[in-house]
Structure formats: structure tokens, C-alpha cells
Amino acid sequence: MVRTMEWAARADHMGGIPRKLIFMAGGAFAKIVATFLNSTSVHNEDTFIRLVRSRPPGVPLITVSNHMSTLDDPVLWGFRGFPSTNAKLARWVLTAEDICFKNTVLSYFFRLGKCIPITRGAGIYQEHMNEALDRLTDGAWLHTFPEGKVSQEDAPIRRLKWGTASLIVRSPVTPIVLPIVHHGLQEVMPEKFLFGRRPPLPLCNKHIKIIIGEPMEFDLPKLRQTAVSESRDSSFSTIRWPRISRYGLDEAAQRCLYSIISNNIQMVMERLRQFGKTLSKSKDLEESSF
């Protein structure tokens, strides 16, 4: 049974003090792992910090990234210069209910940490996707791992789940979408370290690379028209998705639209991954020349 604890996720819960304490502790942990125990290099961090701190009022931000370890969040936000201990600026994040919400204590902890429980396999219209949509309506920052699960292989970005695309489409104000690709956290927290298990603590002396892209813009009116047109000839077994009445999108049009958006994000993330590999090779060549 999911322990939702929406009350613990409210900013005014106990005057906001528990949330502040969680982010002070979690942010400090992220800083220690990312900058003291390991080294972290970030490409295009100024764009990211600017969007977190000073994007237009009421405009939500969705960041998307690959998923290489159970430490990706919060350690991704532990690099120098990022306000990782600021609870007000911090992201909301979609998290696996079966991992982060297994019991009351964990549920309370992750709720204070602005985590939204998502049930794997329950579809993009499950209850707590509406909560994520509410946060976007508030103009908040939401982070998602659209691949859906951890993968520690140095491989191309996998096909993305459609949940993120559905939030982009359904948000009253079109979110700014910022793609991020990282590498190295799979070495800090390997899935199979000792006897096929993760290490009890993060490993040290590793290098984390974070490649931040440029904001993605989606012309949703045009994409909706394309989806409606292309979906007329499609045939598939329906699963009775609700119709998005504002735009007249039936299930076929939604599937087409979510596929287009997800494929675009996937392609950009893969380009970032390849760019990161090029940067690594260039750095290795520079070091070998000395």
C-alpha cells in the first residue's frame, strides 16, 4: 500500500522546518559526495543555475536526465555553486514508490524531500501524476528520469517513457525542458559491487561528469495538429485514456504526440551523451600532451 502522506509534502508542514532540515542535510551530503569525496565537472552549469534561480514567474521547469545510480538524486545537485541546501529552490522529483515509500519512516523522509511517488507499470495517468501536474501548475521545478530505471551500462539513451511528455502537454503553462546527461555515478554507487550488492557507502576518488544542454522549446499547437493528423490512420488496442478535452486529443492523438515529444528529448539526450564522450577524449588528449 502506498503511503502517500501529502500533508508532509506541504511547504507549511510544521512551519517548513522539517523540510529545511532535510534539504540542509541532503544538500550537505550531496556536496560531500560530489565535491570532496569525488570530483565533478559540469558543462553549461550557468544556464542550469539561471533557470533554477530566475526563470520567468509562473513558468515551470522540467529537467530530464539519464539514470545511472540510486544516488543520482541528490548527488547530481551537489556540484560547486549550486544551491543544493535551499529547500525553496529545490526540485520536486518523481520517485519509485516501491523503493522510496516502502514504510512510514521512508515515506515521511522522502515526502519532506519533495518526492512524488510513482507506481511502476501503473501508467501515465495514475493518481500521483496529477500531483506532479499540480507542482508544474505552481511554476515549480520538477526532475524526472524518463528512462524509467537505473542502467549502469555505457550505452545509448534508451527509449523514454511517455510520462514526462504527458506532463509537458497537460501543463497549463508550457514548461521549460532542460536535458541533462551524466556519467560517473555508476562508479560511485555500483549496483554490483560486493556479492552482487551495492556498497554500504558511496565510493571515493571517482570522476562525475555532468553535461547540461540548452532549454528545449516545443511548439505544442503545431505538434498537436501534427499528432491529430498522423493519428487518423493509426490502429492499436486502446487502454481507455481520458480525452484531453481542451485540445480535442483522443487516445490515438495523445499516443502520437507523446511519442513525438519523447523521441525529440531522447535524441537531444543522446547528442549530449556523445558530446560528453568527445569532451572526455579531448581532455585525455590535453593531459597526455604534457
Disulfide bonds with the S-S distance in Angstrom:
none
